[in-house]
């Protein structure tokens, strides 16, 4: 009997139970069911312990993934059994096994979901390893690679498509072979600039170093999962080595085993989690798990099996080049070791929280490309590939910061600071709450102070001062959005004075924020940005230092928040000011700031020259706003919401990362996609500290009469702990 769990249809060529894309079903075998309503029971004393064990009750699930149906195609085939075992007392039982994603990708961990009934009767998906058994039982896991599947070449850009042509120049230059395949002539043509950069890098590396293909691109990338970071000096060895090194002592595994149908399988791991390697590309993997007796090592239940679809190489993002303000496009930039005196680089990136990366929100993106194990590796490779001195990341989940980004970036020399959103609105798992993370290279900067801005506390202050109890409740329901900002003061370990820094400390203040996404609450967006700027003004008065304001402001060019940032004020007749039901923006004459902020992207407007590269970048800019045409490109929205602003009296832009074109991103409908794993793209700028030795000629921030922010200092950090007097 077939019981579909969602819409779909069955392929006439598929065996029973294997369905086309979008359908998952369950097949219940009648011969394995109790007859006439009877229920299985454990043998009792009267049975003399010799009653036969019942056959297992099992469900077979088969789901055809993307690509080809039928045996051995690009479809996932998964089977789960529930074994109800008679015999001695309470034991460990496997209830369900399934994969988090239907398609495994080279370099990305696969951890099956295993639901267990513990000996005490409780249900859990926690592991029970041999080192911590329960009632003498533990779980045993094995991974196998199918040896019978015929190897086929797949497209390096669209890994679910079979390759039909190959770049011969890649073969000549010894670029990893998996990167040379394409599915169509159009696919090859679109990727030609990417190929040229691969050819140039390979030729340059061989000429200079005499290294071979594996050393240039890394064994990890040779499987087709390569990114622009290949060959860069700053990449840790563990990212460039085969991920299989973490899958267990392969040397002790048997060469091959055969299943009941005669198919040959090679054992590749004995762990719950497996990271596919380049050797797995185009092969089906099999995961087995079973509860075993710790003493006898004998299984006490049925072997639970899950089959994956074919393993694919990770798509390679198109490399992006740096554009100097006074020149043409640079080649692939390794900022490490190429910075001049007084120069540093800043990267800002909304990485898209895993909690928001759902198939419901981004149905056009394959589910495997939305999975966190896939996205986190791509994000990390992209971020560390630029060797930026300062990283400002938004939508970083609390658990992902602690378990992944902080330790991984620490390996690359970064110190981490983090502020998660407040929890007054969010009602889910606190570990899944996102926030802002700022990292800096320890060899370039040292940490001086940290400020945490909680807009919820500012809202409490505003309503306490000017509203009745009834008005306050209504106001807080509108103002409290859980958004935050993280402000960090750093001391540079370099100087714009060459080798002699005259004993002066070079401080730099970096603000990292994520403003409210609620588009109908324009007043709240403007109020949050104004509150942040008032806090920065207080810091600027106490310490006259260069400032950077980075983040996702959820405000398009021309909106009131953008106008305030770029112009220092909002025109009284601006349409956004008409939305002010709480009166928090009145009088509008006070919605100002005195910081000399300039959008970093406006540097494109000052560029000179008529080269093809510069003209291409200018076409990707809005001439009226001097901002990019877009920084966010999903199916439902395209526009600019991410910015980096800097104080132009003390900093200047040296170079910036080239912008992406819409046609490139629309190849996969929109982003996120297998190539670009966030809904926004990364922003990178190189700045020069242009401080004058004569402080008298530098514009200072006007102190005015603003008393909205009170800072309380701690030994090593400061916290914006309260906003006691509003912004009046």
Order of alpha helices (4+ residues) and beta strands (2+ residues): beta-beta-beta-beta-beta-beta-beta-beta-beta-beta-alpha-beta-alpha-alpha-alpha-alpha-beta-beta-beta-beta-beta-beta-beta-alpha-alpha-beta-alpha-beta-beta-beta-alpha-alpha-beta-beta-alpha-beta-alpha-beta-alpha-beta-beta-beta-beta-beta-beta-alpha-beta-beta-beta
